[in-house]
Amino acid sequence: KQEQAFGSIISIELYESIEPFYDAIQFVKGPSFGTQFTIICPYFYLAHYDLVKDESGSGFLNHLGIEPNLIRISVGCEAIDDLIKEFSRVLELV
């Protein structure tokens, strides 16, 4: 944690459904607008919500290789050990 710390954005793809992971993780959920704390969001719904409302849109995204189990993580400036601990805890559950 430093005053001039920068966050980053990473993505992970889960092999199973995202719901158990997303429900269990203790971070703010939603799109990131430059906050200094970690926020997670299902990328599929953030970037392509208009297409996930019906089967044809979801099929189109799958055809393009955009997976519904992709999670976008806007990493904040928390202590790295706290972030690792929380992700480890939740990944053990799923």
C-alpha positions, 0 to 999 in steps of 0.5 A: 500500500503506497500513496502512488500505488496503481491498481490493474485489471486482470481476468480469470476464466473459471472452468465451472459456473461463476455463481459459487465463486461470485457469491462467495468472494468478499469484494465489491461487485460491479464495473470499476470506475477507477476506485482504489479498492478491488472490484470484480464483475462478470465480463460477459454481462458488463461488456455484452449485456445486450447479447446475453438476454437471449439464446441467439446473443449468447450463442453468438458470443460463444461462437466468437470465443467469449466465455460466460465464465470470464471474470474481470478483476479491477485490482485495487491497492489493498495489501497483496496478502489480503487479496491472495488470502481472499482469492485462495479462500474462495477458490478452495470452495469452488 
